[in-house]
Amino acid sequence: MAASGRSWPPSTAVDRLLDDVSDIWAAAVVVARKPHGRYDIQYTDATGNIERDVEFSELRLRCLDAVEPSSLESKEADEPGRNASVASSE
């Protein structure tokens, strides 16, 4: 079990800390829970790379309500009249 008393089973959606100074996180999924609070994860981007032995402290539970920026752009384009008010105010 992880040091915090929590652990995540395989297929749990998580974020992996890539840069703590800039607060950059990458979406991933737990592939395996390992001893001493470590995990194997698979990134959900196009590469699908697997990273092994990631420390629990470098992961956070992924908010399932989060939406990828690319899907926001496509939703905005699909909403009729959304860009009309922007164009008319210029």
mmCIF file as gemmi writes it, N, C-alpha and C atoms, coordinates in Angstrom:
data_model
loop_
_atom_site.group_PDB
_atom_site.id
_atom_site.type_symbol
_atom_site.label_atom_id
_atom_site.label_alt_id
_atom_site.label_comp_id
_atom_site.label_asym_id
_atom_site.label_entity_id
_atom_site.label_seq_id
_atom_site.pdbx_PDB_ins_code
_atom_site.Cartn_x
_atom_site.Cartn_y
_atom_site.Cartn_z
_atom_site.occupancy
_atom_site.B_iso_or_equiv
_atom_site.pdbx_formal_charge
_atom_site.auth_seq_id
_atom_site.auth_asym_id
_atom_site.pdbx_PDB_model_num
ATOM 1 N N . MET Axp A 1 ? 0.843 -1.179 0 1 0 ? 1 A 1
ATOM 2 C CA . MET Axp A 1 ? 0 0 0 1 0 ? 1 A 1
ATOM 3 C C . MET Axp A 1 ? 0.886 1.239 0 1 0 ? 1 A 1
ATOM 4 N N . ALA Axp A 2 ? 0.44 2.303 -0.597 1 0 ? 2 A 1
ATOM 5 C CA . ALA Axp A 2 ? 1.207 3.538 -0.675 1 0 ? 2 A 1
ATOM 6 C C . ALA Axp A 2 ? 1.353 4.167 0.699 1 0 ? 2 A 1
ATOM 7 N N . ALA Axp A 3 ? 2.337 5.039 0.818 1 0 ? 3 A 1
ATOM 8 C CA . ALA Axp A 3 ? 2.646 5.665 2.1 1 0 ? 3 A 1
ATOM 9 C C . ALA Axp A 3 ? 1.458 6.411 2.693 1 0 ? 3 A 1
ATOM 10 N N . SER Axp A 4 ? 0.598 6.946 1.863 1 0 ? 4 A 1
ATOM 11 C CA . SER Axp A 4 ? -0.546 7.716 2.351 1 0 ? 4 A 1
ATOM 12 C C . SER Axp A 4 ? -1.687 6.816 2.819 1 0 ? 4 A 1
ATOM 13 N N . GLY Axp A 5 ? -1.535 5.505 2.642 1 0 ? 5 A 1
ATOM 14 C CA . GLY Axp A 5 ? -2.599 4.582 3.01 1 0 ? 5 A 1
ATOM 15 C C . GLY Axp A 5 ? -3.567 4.314 1.873 1 0 ? 5 A 1
ATOM 16 N N . ARG Axp A 6 ? -3.355 4.963 0.726 1 0 ? 6 A 1
ATOM 17 C CA . ARG Axp A 6 ? -4.206 4.75 -0.442 1 0 ? 6 A 1
ATOM 18 C C . ARG Axp A 6 ? -3.434 3.982 -1.497 1 0 ? 6 A 1
ATOM 19 N N . SER Axp A 7 ? -4.165 3.275 -2.312 1 0 ? 7 A 1
ATOM 20 C CA . SER Axp A 7 ? -3.554 2.639 -3.482 1 0 ? 7 A 1
ATOM 21 C C . SER Axp A 7 ? -4.6 2.555 -4.574 1 0 ? 7 A 1
ATOM 22 N N . TRP Axp A 8 ? -4.125 2.495 -5.813 1 0 ? 8 A 1
ATOM 23 C CA . TRP Axp A 8 ? -5.033 2.468 -6.953 1 0 ? 8 A 1
ATOM 24 C C . TRP Axp A 8 ? -4.863 1.167 -7.726 1 0 ? 8 A 1
ATOM 25 N N . PRO Axp A 9 ? -5.961 0.521 -8.053 1 0 ? 9 A 1
ATOM 26 C CA . PRO Axp A 9 ? -5.889 -0.718 -8.825 1 0 ? 9 A 1
ATOM 27 C C . PRO Axp A 9 ? -5.619 -0.422 -10.302 1 0 ? 9 A 1
ATOM 28 N N . PRO Axp A 10 ? -5.212 -1.432 -11.063 1 0 ? 10 A 1
ATOM 29 C CA . PRO Axp A 10 ? -5.046 -1.259 -12.509 1 0 ? 10 A 1
ATOM 30 C C . PRO Axp A 10 ? -6.318 -0.701 -13.146 1 0 ? 10 A 1
ATOM 31 N N . SER Axp A 11 ? -6.147 0.088 -14.171 1 0 ? 11 A 1
ATOM 32 C CA . SER Axp A 11 ? -7.165 0.788 -14.959 1 0 ? 11 A 1
ATOM 33 C C . SER Axp A 11 ? -7.641 2.088 -14.313 1 0 ? 11 A 1
ATOM 34 N N . THR Axp A 12 ? -7.063 2.469 -13.171 1 0 ? 12 A 1
ATOM 35 C CA . THR Axp A 12 ? -7.409 3.753 -12.556 1 0 ? 12 A 1
ATOM 36 C C . THR Axp A 12 ? -6.793 4.886 -13.371 1 0 ? 12 A 1
ATOM 37 N N . ALA Axp A 13 ? -7.586 5.892 -13.706 1 0 ? 13 A 1
ATOM 38 C CA . ALA Axp A 13 ? -7.109 7.063 -14.446 1 0 ? 13 A 1
ATOM 39 C C . ALA Axp A 13 ? -6.353 7.976 -13.479 1 0 ? 13 A 1
ATOM 40 N N . VAL Axp A 14 ? -5.114 8.321 -13.851 1 0 ? 14 A 1
ATOM 41 C CA . VAL Axp A 14 ? -4.264 9.167 -13.02 1 0 ? 14 A 1
ATOM 42 C C . VAL Axp A 14 ? -3.588 10.223 -13.88 1 0 ? 14 A 1
ATOM 43 N N . ASP Axp A 15 ? -2.967 11.189 -13.213 1 0 ? 15 A 1
ATOM 44 C CA . ASP Axp A 15 ? -2.084 12.15 -13.866 1 0 ? 15 A 1
ATOM 45 C C . ASP Axp A 15 ? -0.694 11.929 -13.308 1 0 ? 15 A 1
ATOM 46 N N . ARG Axp A 16 ? 0.312 12.029 -14.167 1 0 ? 16 A 1
ATOM 47 C CA . ARG Axp A 16 ? 1.712 11.851 -13.77 1 0 ? 16 A 1
ATOM 48 C C . ARG Axp A 16 ? 2.391 13.209 -13.776 1 0 ? 16 A 1
ATOM 49 N N . LEU Axp A 17 ? 3.023 13.576 -12.66 1 0 ? 17 A 1
ATOM 50 C CA . LEU Axp A 17 ? 3.74 14.846 -12.571 1 0 ? 17 A 1
ATOM 51 C C . LEU Axp A 17 ? 4.996 14.786 -13.427 1 0 ? 17 A 1
ATOM 52 N N . LEU Axp A 18 ? 5.071 15.688 -14.409 1 0 ? 18 A 1
ATOM 53 C CA . LEU Axp A 18 ? 6.24 15.74 -15.283 1 0 ? 18 A 1
ATOM 54 C C . LEU Axp A 18 ? 7.197 16.847 -14.87 1 0 ? 18 A 1
ATOM 55 N N . ASP Axp A 19 ? 6.653 17.957 -14.385 1 0 ? 19 A 1
ATOM 56 C CA . ASP Axp A 19 ? 7.479 19.107 -13.993 1 0 ? 19 A 1
ATOM 57 C C . ASP Axp A 19 ? 6.812 19.802 -12.819 1 0 ? 19 A 1
ATOM 58 N N . ASP Axp A 20 ? 7.386 19.646 -11.628 1 0 ? 20 A 1
ATOM 59 C CA . ASP Axp A 20 ? 6.755 20.225 -10.443 1 0 ? 20 A 1
ATOM 60 C C . ASP Axp A 20 ? 6.903 21.736 -10.374 1 0 ? 20 A 1
ATOM 61 N N . VAL Axp A 21 ? 7.922 22.315 -11.006 1 0 ? 21 A 1
ATOM 62 C CA . VAL Axp A 21 ? 8.1 23.767 -10.997 1 0 ? 21 A 1
ATOM 63 C C . VAL Axp A 21 ? 7.004 24.429 -11.836 1 0 ? 21 A 1
ATOM 64 N N . SER Axp A 22 ? 6.75 23.883 -13.022 1 0 ? 22 A 1
ATOM 65 C CA . SER Axp A 22 ? 5.733 24.444 -13.922 1 0 ? 22 A 1
ATOM 66 C C . SER Axp A 22 ? 4.364 23.816 -13.715 1 0 ? 22 A 1
ATOM 67 N N . ASP Axp A 23 ? 4.266 22.839 -12.818 1 0 ? 23 A 1
ATOM 68 C CA . ASP Axp A 23 ? 3.011 22.15 -12.526 1 0 ? 23 A 1
ATOM 69 C C . ASP Axp A 23 ? 2.418 21.513 -13.792 1 0 ? 23 A 1
ATOM 70 N N . ILE Axp A 24 ? 3.253 20.73 -14.481 1 0 ? 24 A 1
ATOM 71 C CA . ILE Axp A 24 ? 2.827 20.056 -15.716 1 0 ? 24 A 1
ATOM 72 C C . ILE Axp A 24 ? 2.53 18.591 -15.401 1 0 ? 24 A 1
ATOM 73 N N . TRP Axp A 25 ? 1.336 18.145 -15.794 1 0 ? 25 A 1
ATOM 74 C CA . TRP Axp A 25 ? 0.881 16.778 -15.553 1 0 ? 25 A 1
ATOM 75 C C . TRP Axp A 25 ? 0.506 16.131 -16.877 1 0 ? 25 A 1
ATOM 76 N N . ALA Axp A 26 ? 0.645 14.801 -16.958 1 0 ? 26 A 1
ATOM 77 C CA . ALA Axp A 26 ? 0.265 14.052 -18.16 1 0 ? 26 A 1
ATOM 78 C C . ALA Axp A 26 ? -0.723 12.963 -17.767 1 0 ? 26 A 1
ATOM 79 N N . ALA Axp A 27 ? -1.731 12.783 -18.597 1 0 ? 27 A 1
ATOM 80 C CA . ALA Axp A 27 ? -2.764 11.773 -18.341 1 0 ? 27 A 1
ATOM 81 C C . ALA Axp A 27 ? -2.203 10.373 -18.564 1 0 ? 27 A 1
ATOM 82 N N . ALA Axp A 28 ? -2.591 9.47 -17.66 1 0 ? 28 A 1
ATOM 83 C CA . ALA Axp A 28 ? -2.123 8.083 -17.75 1 0 ? 28 A 1
ATOM 84 C C . ALA Axp A 28 ? -3.142 7.165 -17.085 1 0 ? 28 A 1
ATOM 85 N N . VAL Axp A 29 ? -2.896 5.868 -17.202 1 0 ? 29 A 1
ATOM 86 C CA . VAL Axp A 29 ? -3.737 4.853 -16.572 1 0 ? 29 A 1
ATOM 87 C C . VAL Axp A 29 ? -2.813 3.878 -15.849 1 0 ? 29 A 1
ATOM 88 N N . VAL Axp A 30 ? -3.204 3.467 -14.658 1 0 ? 30 A 1
ATOM 89 C CA . VAL Axp A 30 ? -2.415 2.495 -13.902 1 0 ? 30 A 1
ATOM 90 C C . VAL Axp A 30 ? -2.478 1.15 -14.623 1 0 ? 30 A 1
ATOM 91 N N . VAL Axp A 31 ? -1.309 0.568 -14.876 1 0 ? 31 A 1
ATOM 92 C CA . VAL Axp A 31 ? -1.212 -0.749 -15.498 1 0 ? 31 A 1
ATOM 93 C C . VAL Axp A 31 ? -0.999 -1.807 -14.418 1 0 ? 31 A 1
ATOM 94 N N . ALA Axp A 32 ? -0.168 -1.468 -13.425 1 0 ? 32 A 1
ATOM 95 C CA . ALA Axp A 32 ? 0.123 -2.419 -12.348 1 0 ? 32 A 1
ATOM 96 C C . ALA Axp A 32 ? 0.486 -1.672 -11.074 1 0 ? 32 A 1
ATOM 97 N N . ARG Axp A 33 ? 0.036 -2.22 -9.951 1 0 ? 33 A 1
ATOM 98 C CA . ARG Axp A 33 ? 0.419 -1.701 -8.64 1 0 ? 33 A 1
ATOM 99 C C . ARG Axp A 33 ? 1.556 -2.588 -8.153 1 0 ? 33 A 1
ATOM 100 N N . LYS Axp A 34 ? 2.634 -1.956 -7.712 1 0 ? 34 A 1
ATOM 101 C CA . LYS Axp A 34 ? 3.83 -2.699 -7.329 1 0 ? 34 A 1
ATOM 102 C C . LYS Axp A 34 ? 4.136 -2.458 -5.852 1 0 ? 34 A 1
ATOM 103 N N . PRO Axp A 35 ? 5.074 -3.213 -5.295 1 0 ? 35 A 1
ATOM 104 C CA . PRO Axp A 35 ? 5.426 -3.02 -3.885 1 0 ? 35 A 1
ATOM 105 C C . PRO Axp A 35 ? 5.996 -1.623 -3.616 1 0 ? 35 A 1
ATOM 106 N N . HIS Axp A 36 ? 5.889 -1.216 -2.372 1 0 ? 36 A 1
ATOM 107 C CA . HIS Axp A 36 ? 6.483 0.036 -1.889 1 0 ? 36 A 1
ATOM 108 C C . HIS Axp A 36 ? 5.879 1.28 -2.539 1 0 ? 36 A 1
ATOM 109 N N . GLY Axp A 37 ? 4.597 1.237 -2.882 1 0 ? 37 A 1
ATOM 110 C CA . GLY Axp A 37 ? 3.908 2.421 -3.392 1 0 ? 37 A 1
ATOM 111 C C . GLY Axp A 37 ? 4.329 2.852 -4.776 1 0 ? 37 A 1
ATOM 112 N N . ARG Axp A 38 ? 4.766 1.927 -5.581 1 0 ? 38 A 1
ATOM 113 C CA . ARG Axp A 38 ? 5.158 2.253 -6.958 1 0 ? 38 A 1
ATOM 114 C C . ARG Axp A 38 ? 4.145 1.669 -7.933 1 0 ? 38 A 1
ATOM 115 N N . TYR Axp A 39 ? 4.093 2.278 -9.119 1 0 ? 39 A 1
ATOM 116 C CA . TYR Axp A 39 ? 3.12 1.874 -10.132 1 0 ? 39 A 1
ATOM 117 C C . TYR Axp A 39 ? 3.769 1.824 -11.504 1 0 ? 39 A 1
ATOM 118 N N . ASP Axp A 40 ? 3.263 0.948 -12.353 1 0 ? 40 A 1
ATOM 119 C CA . ASP Axp A 40 ? 3.535 1.006 -13.788 1 0 ? 40 A 1
ATOM 120 C C . ASP Axp A 40 ? 2.327 1.714 -14.389 1 0 ? 40 A 1
ATOM 121 N N . ILE Axp A 41 ? 2.594 2.691 -15.247 1 0 ? 41 A 1
ATOM 122 C CA . ILE Axp A 41 ? 1.502 3.458 -15.857 1 0 ? 41 A 1
ATOM 123 C C . ILE Axp A 41 ? 1.669 3.474 -17.37 1 0 ? 41 A 1
ATOM 124 N N . GLN Axp A 42 ? 0.547 3.706 -18.051 1 0 ? 42 A 1
ATOM 125 C CA . GLN Axp A 42 ? 0.571 3.88 -19.503 1 0 ? 42 A 1
ATOM 126 C C . GLN Axp A 42 ? -0.044 5.226 -19.823 1 0 ? 42 A 1
ATOM 127 N N . TYR Axp A 43 ? 0.709 6.046 -20.566 1 0 ? 43 A 1
ATOM 128 C CA . TYR Axp A 43 ? 0.215 7.37 -20.941 1 0 ? 43 A 1
ATOM 129 C C . TYR Axp A 43 ? -0.936 7.228 -21.94 1 0 ? 43 A 1
ATOM 130 N N . THR Axp A 44 ? -1.902 8.132 -21.837 1 0 ? 44 A 1
ATOM 131 C CA . THR Axp A 44 ? -3.08 8.049 -22.7 1 0 ? 44 A 1
ATOM 132 C C . THR Axp A 44 ? -2.941 8.893 -23.967 1 0 ? 44 A 1
ATOM 133 N N . ASP Axp A 45 ? -1.764 9.461 -24.19 1 0 ? 45 A 1
ATOM 134 C CA . ASP Axp A 45 ? -1.555 10.222 -25.418 1 0 ? 45 A 1
ATOM 135 C C . ASP Axp A 45 ? -1.351 9.259 -26.592 1 0 ? 45 A 1
ATOM 136 N N . ALA Axp A 46 ? -1.044 9.788 -27.738 1 0 ? 46 A 1
ATOM 137 C CA . ALA Axp A 46 ? -0.912 8.979 -28.948 1 0 ? 46 A 1
ATOM 138 C C . ALA Axp A 46 ? 0.235 7.966 -28.863 1 0 ? 46 A 1
ATOM 139 N N . THR Axp A 47 ? 1.238 8.242 -28.024 1 0 ? 47 A 1
ATOM 140 C CA . THR Axp A 47 ? 2.374 7.313 -27.932 1 0 ? 47 A 1
ATOM 141 C C . THR Axp A 47 ? 2.011 6.052 -27.17 1 0 ? 47 A 1
ATOM 142 N N . GLY Axp A 48 ? 1.195 6.19 -26.124 1 0 ? 48 A 1
ATOM 143 C CA . GLY Axp A 48 ? 0.827 5.038 -25.306 1 0 ? 48 A 1
ATOM 144 C C . GLY Axp A 48 ? 1.996 4.421 -24.564 1 0 ? 48 A 1
ATOM 145 N N . ASN Axp A 49 ? 3.052 5.211 -24.35 1 0 ? 49 A 1
ATOM 146 C CA . ASN Axp A 49 ? 4.244 4.702 -23.673 1 0 ? 49 A 1
ATOM 147 C C . ASN Axp A 49 ? 3.921 4.214 -22.268 1 0 ? 49 A 1
ATOM 148 N N . ILE Axp A 50 ? 4.667 3.2 -21.841 1 0 ? 50 A 1
ATOM 149 C CA . ILE Axp A 50 ? 4.537 2.667 -20.483 1 0 ? 50 A 1
ATOM 150 C C . ILE Axp A 50 ? 5.754 3.104 -19.683 1 0 ? 50 A 1
ATOM 151 N N . GLU Axp A 51 ? 5.499 3.601 -18.482 1 0 ? 51 A 1
ATOM 152 C CA . GLU Axp A 51 ? 6.58 3.967 -17.566 1 0 ? 51 A 1
ATOM 153 C C . GLU Axp A 51 ? 6.473 3.071 -16.343 1 0 ? 51 A 1
ATOM 154 N N . ARG Axp A 52 ? 7.59 2.544 -15.91 1 0 ? 52 A 1
ATOM 155 C CA . ARG Axp A 52 ? 7.6 1.583 -14.804 1 0 ? 52 A 1
ATOM 156 C C . ARG Axp A 52 ? 8.151 2.206 -13.522 1 0 ? 52 A 1
ATOM 157 N N . ASP Axp A 53 ? 7.658 1.707 -12.395 1 0 ? 53 A 1
ATOM 158 C CA . ASP Axp A 53 ? 8.148 2.085 -11.069 1 0 ? 53 A 1
ATOM 159 C C . ASP Axp A 53 ? 8.01 3.572 -10.755 1 0 ? 53 A 1
ATOM 160 N N . VAL Axp A 54 ? 6.879 4.141 -11.087 1 0 ? 54 A 1
ATOM 161 C CA . VAL Axp A 54 ? 6.594 5.538 -10.771 1 0 ? 54 A 1
ATOM 162 C C . VAL Axp A 54 ? 6.154 5.615 -9.304 1 0 ? 54 A 1
ATOM 163 N N . GLU Axp A 55 ? 6.716 6.551 -8.57 1 0 ? 55 A 1
ATOM 164 C CA . GLU Axp A 55 ? 6.37 6.71 -7.162 1 0 ? 55 A 1
ATOM 165 C C . GLU Axp A 55 ? 4.96 7.277 -7.005 1 0 ? 55 A 1
ATOM 166 N N . PHE Axp A 56 ? 4.283 6.829 -5.95 1 0 ? 56 A 1
ATOM 167 C CA . PHE Axp A 56 ? 2.931 7.295 -5.652 1 0 ? 56 A 1
ATOM 168 C C . PHE Axp A 56 ? 2.881 8.824 -5.544 1 0 ? 56 A 1
ATOM 169 N N . SER Axp A 57 ? 3.926 9.416 -4.986 1 0 ? 57 A 1
ATOM 170 C CA . SER Axp A 57 ? 3.962 10.871 -4.782 1 0 ? 57 A 1
ATOM 171 C C . SER Axp A 57 ? 3.987 11.65 -6.092 1 0 ? 57 A 1
ATOM 172 N N . GLU Axp A 58 ? 4.269 10.991 -7.217 1 0 ? 58 A 1
ATOM 173 C CA . GLU Axp A 58 ? 4.301 11.652 -8.518 1 0 ? 58 A 1
ATOM 174 C C . GLU Axp A 58 ? 3.02 11.431 -9.311 1 0 ? 58 A 1
ATOM 175 N N . LEU Axp A 59 ? 2.005 10.855 -8.647 1 0 ? 59 A 1
ATOM 176 C CA . LEU Axp A 59 ? 0.719 10.601 -9.294 1 0 ? 59 A 1
ATOM 177 C C . LEU Axp A 59 ? -0.401 11.277 -8.519 1 0 ? 59 A 1
ATOM 178 N N . ARG Axp A 60 ? -1.452 11.599 -9.235 1 0 ? 60 A 1
ATOM 179 C CA . ARG Axp A 60 ? -2.682 12.064 -8.59 1 0 ? 60 A 1
ATOM 180 C C . ARG Axp A 60 ? -3.849 11.437 -9.335 1 0 ? 60 A 1
ATOM 181 N N . LEU Axp A 61 ? -4.943 11.261 -8.608 1 0 ? 61 A 1
ATOM 182 C CA . LEU Axp A 61 ? -6.139 10.711 -9.218 1 0 ? 61 A 1
ATOM 183 C C . LEU Axp A 61 ? -6.635 11.684 -10.271 1 0 ? 61 A 1
ATOM 184 N N . ARG Axp A 62 ? -6.942 11.186 -11.444 1 0 ? 62 A 1
ATOM 185 C CA . ARG Axp A 62 ? -7.393 12.051 -12.547 1 0 ? 62 A 1
ATOM 186 C C . ARG Axp A 62 ? -8.857 12.391 -12.367 1 0 ? 62 A 1
ATOM 187 N N . CYS Axp A 63 ? -9.168 13.657 -12.541 1 0 ? 63 A 1
ATOM 188 C CA . CYS Axp A 63 ? -10.55 14.115 -12.488 1 0 ? 63 A 1
ATOM 189 C C . CYS Axp A 63 ? -11.221 13.702 -13.796 1 0 ? 63 A 1
ATOM 190 N N . LEU Axp A 64 ? -12.22 12.848 -13.719 1 0 ? 64 A 1
ATOM 191 C CA . LEU Axp A 64 ? -12.869 12.346 -14.932 1 0 ? 64 A 1
ATOM 192 C C . LEU Axp A 64 ? -13.688 13.403 -15.643 1 0 ? 64 A 1
ATOM 193 N N . ASP Axp A 65 ? -13.942 14.528 -14.981 1 0 ? 65 A 1
ATOM 194 C CA . ASP Axp A 65 ? -14.677 15.617 -15.619 1 0 ? 65 A 1
ATOM 195 C C . ASP Axp A 65 ? -13.768 16.463 -16.505 1 0 ? 65 A 1
ATOM 196 N N . ALA Axp A 66 ? -12.466 16.231 -16.41 1 0 ? 66 A 1
ATOM 197 C CA . ALA Axp A 66 ? -11.532 17.018 -17.213 1 0 ? 66 A 1
ATOM 198 C C . ALA Axp A 66 ? -11.762 16.73 -18.691 1 0 ? 66 A 1
ATOM 199 N N . VAL Axp A 67 ? -11.638 17.765 -19.497 1 0 ? 67 A 1
ATOM 200 C CA . VAL Axp A 67 ? -11.852 17.634 -20.934 1 0 ? 67 A 1
ATOM 201 C C . VAL Axp A 67 ? -10.572 18.058 -21.635 1 0 ? 67 A 1
ATOM 202 N N . GLU Axp A 68 ? -10.156 17.287 -22.609 1 0 ? 68 A 1
ATOM 203 C CA . GLU Axp A 68 ? -8.974 17.621 -23.381 1 0 ? 68 A 1
ATOM 204 C C . GLU Axp A 68 ? -9.239 18.898 -24.177 1 0 ? 68 A 1
ATOM 205 N N . PRO Axp A 69 ? -8.252 19.804 -24.274 1 0 ? 69 A 1
ATOM 206 C CA . PRO Axp A 69 ? -8.441 21.06 -25.016 1 0 ? 69 A 1
ATOM 207 C C . PRO Axp A 69 ? -8.917 20.85 -26.446 1 0 ? 69 A 1
ATOM 208 N N . SER Axp A 70 ? -8.452 19.818 -27.125 1 0 ? 70 A 1
ATOM 209 C CA . SER Axp A 70 ? -8.861 19.597 -28.517 1 0 ? 70 A 1
ATOM 210 C C . SER Axp A 70 ? -10.354 19.295 -28.61 1 0 ? 70 A 1
ATOM 211 N N . SER Axp A 71 ? -10.929 18.61 -27.609 1 0 ? 71 A 1
ATOM 212 C CA . SER Axp A 71 ? -12.353 18.335 -27.669 1 0 ? 71 A 1
ATOM 213 C C . SER Axp A 71 ? -13.162 19.588 -27.331 1 0 ? 71 A 1
ATOM 214 N N . LEU Axp A 72 ? -12.593 20.505 -26.566 1 0 ? 72 A 1
ATOM 215 C CA . LEU Axp A 72 ? -13.277 21.777 -26.304 1 0 ? 72 A 1
ATOM 216 C C . LEU Axp A 72 ? -13.388 22.581 -27.593 1 0 ? 72 A 1
ATOM 217 N N . GLU Axp A 73 ? -12.308 22.614 -28.365 1 0 ? 73 A 1
ATOM 218 C CA . GLU Axp A 73 ? -12.321 23.361 -29.614 1 0 ? 73 A 1
ATOM 219 C C . GLU Axp A 73 ? -13.37 22.822 -30.568 1 0 ? 73 A 1
ATOM 220 N N . SER Axp A 74 ? -13.503 21.501 -30.658 1 0 ? 74 A 1
ATOM 221 C CA . SER Axp A 74 ? -14.475 20.928 -31.582 1 0 ? 74 A 1
ATOM 222 C C . SER Axp A 74 ? -15.898 21.187 -31.1 1 0 ? 74 A 1
ATOM 223 N N . LYS Axp A 75 ? -16.118 21.194 -29.778 1 0 ? 75 A 1
ATOM 224 C CA . LYS Axp A 75 ? -17.447 21.494 -29.247 1 0 ? 75 A 1
ATOM 225 C C . LYS Axp A 75 ? -17.831 22.937 -29.537 1 0 ? 75 A 1
ATOM 226 N N . GLU Axp A 76 ? -16.865 23.861 -29.393 1 0 ? 76 A 1
ATOM 227 C CA . GLU Axp A 76 ? -17.146 25.273 -29.659 1 0 ? 76 A 1
ATOM 228 C C . GLU Axp A 76 ? -17.503 25.478 -31.123 1 0 ? 76 A 1
ATOM 229 N N . ALA Axp A 77 ? -16.822 24.775 -32.008 1 0 ? 77 A 1
ATOM 230 C CA . ALA Axp A 77 ? -17.089 24.903 -33.442 1 0 ? 77 A 1
ATOM 231 C C . ALA Axp A 77 ? -18.473 24.364 -33.787 1 0 ? 77 A 1
ATOM 232 N N . ASP Axp A 78 ? -18.957 23.375 -33.03 1 0 ? 78 A 1
ATOM 233 C CA . ASP Axp A 78 ? -20.255 22.765 -33.293 1 0 ? 78 A 1
ATOM 234 C C . ASP Axp A 78 ? -21.424 23.575 -32.753 1 0 ? 78 A 1
ATOM 235 N N . GLU Axp A 79 ? -21.161 24.523 -31.838 1 0 ? 79 A 1
ATOM 236 C CA . GLU Axp A 79 ? -22.246 25.29 -31.235 1 0 ? 79 A 1
ATOM 237 C C . GLU Axp A 79 ? -22.642 26.434 -32.163 1 0 ? 79 A 1
ATOM 238 N N . PRO Axp A 80 ? -23.875 26.4 -32.695 1 0 ? 80 A 1
ATOM 239 C CA . PRO Axp A 80 ? -24.298 27.47 -33.604 1 0 ? 80 A 1
ATOM 240 C C . PRO Axp A 80 ? -24.399 28.803 -32.87 1 0 ? 80 A 1
ATOM 241 N N . GLY Axp A 81 ? -23.925 29.854 -33.532 1 0 ? 81 A 1
ATOM 242 C CA . GLY Axp A 81 ? -24.027 31.19 -32.964 1 0 ? 81 A 1
ATOM 243 C C . GLY Axp A 81 ? -22.972 31.502 -31.927 1 0 ? 81 A 1
ATOM 244 N N . ARG Axp A 82 ? -22.153 30.544 -31.55 1 0 ? 82 A 1
ATOM 245 C CA . ARG Axp A 82 ? -21.142 30.79 -30.512 1 0 ? 82 A 1
ATOM 246 C C . ARG Axp A 82 ? -20.148 31.843 -30.965 1 0 ? 82 A 1
ATOM 247 N N . ASN Axp A 83 ? -19.667 31.745 -32.183 1 0 ? 83 A 1
ATOM 248 C CA . ASN Axp A 83 ? -18.685 32.699 -32.678 1 0 ? 83 A 1
ATOM 249 C C . ASN Axp A 83 ? -19.352 33.936 -33.277 1 0 ? 83 A 1
ATOM 250 N N . ALA Axp A 84 ? -20.644 33.887 -33.491 1 0 ? 84 A 1
ATOM 251 C CA . ALA Axp A 84 ? -21.365 35.022 -34.084 1 0 ? 84 A 1
ATOM 252 C C . ALA Axp A 84 ? -21.304 36.234 -33.171 1 0 ? 84 A 1
ATOM 253 N N . SER Axp A 85 ? -21.476 36.033 -31.863 1 0 ? 85 A 1
ATOM 254 C CA . SER Axp A 85 ? -21.462 37.163 -30.926 1 0 ? 85 A 1
ATOM 255 C C . SER Axp A 85 ? -20.077 37.767 -30.837 1 0 ? 85 A 1
ATOM 256 N N . VAL Axp A 86 ? -19.04 36.971 -30.999 1 0 ? 86 A 1
ATOM 257 C CA . VAL Axp A 86 ? -17.681 37.487 -30.975 1 0 ? 86 A 1
ATOM 258 C C . VAL Axp A 86 ? -17.452 38.331 -32.212 1 0 ? 86 A 1
ATOM 259 N N . ALA Axp A 87 ? -17.882 37.834 -33.37 1 0 ? 87 A 1
ATOM 260 C CA . ALA Axp A 87 ? -17.685 38.562 -34.616 1 0 ? 87 A 1
ATOM 261 C C . ALA Axp A 87 ? -18.464 39.865 -34.628 1 0 ? 87 A 1
ATOM 262 N N . SER Axp A 88 ? -19.669 39.871 -34.062 1 0 ? 88 A 1
ATOM 263 C CA . SER Axp A 88 ? -20.478 41.074 -34.107 1 0 ? 88 A 1
ATOM 264 C C . SER Axp A 88 ? -20.004 42.136 -33.129 1 0 ? 88 A 1
ATOM 265 N N . SER Axp A 89 ? -19.215 41.771 -32.136 1 0 ? 89 A 1
ATOM 266 C CA . SER Axp A 89 ? -18.759 42.755 -31.168 1 0 ? 89 A 1
ATOM 267 C C . SER Axp A 89 ? -17.471 43.417 -31.603 1 0 ? 89 A 1
ATOM 268 N N . GLU Axp A 90 ? -16.898 42.981 -32.72 1 0 ? 90 A 1
ATOM 269 C CA . GLU Axp A 90 ? -15.632 43.566 -33.175 1 0 ? 90 A 1
ATOM 270 C C . GLU Axp A 90 ? -15.859 44.804 -33.99 1 0 ? 90 A 1
